[in-house]
Amino acid sequence: MMREDQIKLVLSKFSLFLELDDQELSKIVDISISREFKKNNHVFLQGDPLNNVYFIYEGKVKIYKSDSSGREQIVAILKSGEMFPHVGFFRKGEYPAFAEILEKTKLVVVPIDQFEKVLIDNPHLCIKVFKVLGEKIIDLQDRLEEQILNNTYEQIIKLLVRLADKYGTEYEDGRILLKSEFTNKDLASMIGTTRETVSRTLTKMKKENLIEVTEIGDMILNPKILLEEIF
């Protein structure tokens, strides 16, 4: 469990709370608690009552949906500095997805009903929440358009570029190192295709020198060159 001053330090680094003064941030801290989760545990299940919003201090969380046949669709892989679920502040009812811990993770937990009272007292914080939600909506719209307008090969390219932009380390020559954090099954689940299709596509990309794969499975790619395959 983190102390209140530690929780304040953690929350102060999130974009949602950057412009709050110390007194305003203290109101958030007063209603927050910290929790640690072990790998493979779930923070919540799809359909559980929607009670809290979570802020990741350390670790990694997979957000995914499951259909009636048990097929998994990954919505997002979240890391330190990110929050979930984004719909939490303005939605009643149930969690729309599963949240699974991928490695030991520390979270700051904010109860929604108490946070709503803080929003009422701090209208400018409402504006910031809407901005964060707006950015998320744009991202989801882009991903939906990719599924509608692009074939599987193009979807995989755009997925790699998106992951590289979010999680990669850029070299001076414009190439990006993407650590081997995502299996082919993960990549397939993110765009609704099969692991075999992703495997064949990545093999094709390697043969055509569009991507490099190191001995430990890390991927090196140039987003500009990959996108030229589409446009």
N, C-alpha and C positions, 0 to 999 in steps of 0.2 A: 504493500500500500504506500502511495506517495503522500507526503505531507502537503498541506495546502499551498505553501510557497512553491513547492515543486510542480503542483498542478497548474498554478498561475503561470509559471515559467513556460510550461509546455503549451498551454492554450494561447499564450501571448504570441507564439510563433505562427499560429494559423492565420491565414489571410482574413478569415471571417472576423477575427478579433483584433486585428492589427491597429485599428484606429480608436480602440477603446482606451479611456484613461484608466488609471489604477483602480479608482473607485468602481467604475462600471465593470471592469474585469473581475473585481472581487465578488460582484453579484453572481457572476457565472461560476466562479470557484466555489462559492458557498453551497451551490446545489449539485456540485460535481463530486464523483468518487473515482478512484482508480481501480483497475482490475487487471490481473495477469491471466493469460490463457496459454495452455500447452498446445503443441502441434496436434492437428487432427480434431481438436475440439470445435464445437460450433458456438458462436456468440448467440445466434438465434436461428430458428428454422423458418422456412417459408410457411406462412400461415399463423405463426405465433403472434400474440398481441403486440402491437406496435407501441412500445413504451419509452424507448431510449434512442438517442443519437450517440454515435461513438466517434472518438477522435484518436487516431493511431499515433502513439508516442514512439514505440519500437515494434518491429515485426512486419508481418505480411498477412493479408486477409484476402481470401477469394470469395467474391460475390457471384452466386450462380443460381439459376432457376432449374427446376426439374419438371418435366411433363408427366403425363399419366403413365407413360411406359418406362419412366425412370431415366430417360435420356437427359444428360446434363448440358446446359447452355451457360457458358461463363459470361457474366455481364462485365466484370472488372476484376483486376488484380490490384489491390490497394496496398500502399506502403506508408512509412512514417510521413506525417504531415498531411494525411488525407482523412476525410470524414466519411461516414456512411450511417444509415442510408440518407441520401439527399432529400428524399421525399418526407423524411421523418417529421420535420417541423410543421408541415402543412397537410398531413394526411392522417386520417383516423382509421382504425381498423387493424389490419394485419401487416406483418412484414411481407413485402412482395417477392422476397428471394431468401436464399440461404446465405449465411456468412460463416465460412470455415477458416480456421486458423492454419496457415501453411508453415509457420515457424513460431517459436515462442514469441508472444506478443503482449505488449503493455498498452492498455487503452484507458482513456479518460471517458467516463460515462456521464452523459447529461440527460436527466429525465425530461421528456418532452413537455409534460404539463407544467412543470416548474419553469422551464425555459420560456414557454409562451408568456408567462407572467413578466419575465424579464424583458421580453420584446415589447410588451405593452408600455413598460416604463422607459424603454429606450428605442424610440421609433427609427432612429438612424441605423440601428442594428438590423432592423427589418429590411431596410434597403440593401444592406450588405448581403443578407441571406438571399434575397431575390437575385442579386447579381451572381452569386455562386450557383444558384439553381438555374439561372439563365445560361451560364457557361456549360452546365451539365446537359441541359436540353439541346443546345447546339451540337454537342458531341454526339448525343444519341441520334439526332437527326442526320448527322453526317454518316454514322454507321448504318442507319436504316437505308439511306440513299445508296451506300456502297452495295448492300445486299440486293437492292432492286435493280440498280443500273450496271453493276459490274459482274463479270463472270468470276468463277472461283479463283482462277489464277490472279486476276486483278485484285480481288478481295484479299488474297494472301499478301500481295505486294503492299497494299495500303495498310494492312495490319502490321506488317514488319516495320513500315515507316512510322506508324503511330507508336508502336512499342519502343522503337529506337529513340524517338523524340521524347518520350516520357521517362524511359528508364536507362537509356544508353549513355555512354561516355564518348564525347566527340574528340577525334584526333584533329591535328592542325590541317590535314589535307582534306577535311570534310567528311571522311569516313567515320562511322560510329561503331563502337564496340557494344554489343548487346550480350550480356551475360546469359549463361545457359540456365535461366530460371524457369523457362517455359518448355514443357514437353510438347511433342507433336500433337498429343492428345489435347493439351491445353489450347494450343493454337487452333486446332480443329473446332473445339467447343466454342471458341470466341466468335467464329463466323458461321457456325452451323454446317460444317462439312465433316468428312471422315478423316481419321488419323492417316490412313493410307494415301488419301489425296494430298494431304499436306506433305507427307514424306516424299511422294513422287515429285511434287512441285519443287521442294527444296533441293532434291537431288538434281533436277533439271537446272535449277538456278546455279548450283555449284559447278556443273559441267560447263555452263555458259559464262562462268566467271562473274556472275552478277552478285554473288555473296561468297564469303570465305568462312570456313568453319575450322576453329582451332582444335588441337588434340583433346582439349577438355570440354569441347562442345560449345564454346562461345562463338558468336556469329559476328562477323565484320561486314558492314554494308555501307553503301553510299546512297542515301535516300534520293538524291537528284538523279542518279543513274537508274535506280529502280523505277522511279516514276516515269522516266522516259519510255519504259516498256508499255506504259498505258496511254500516255498523251502524245 
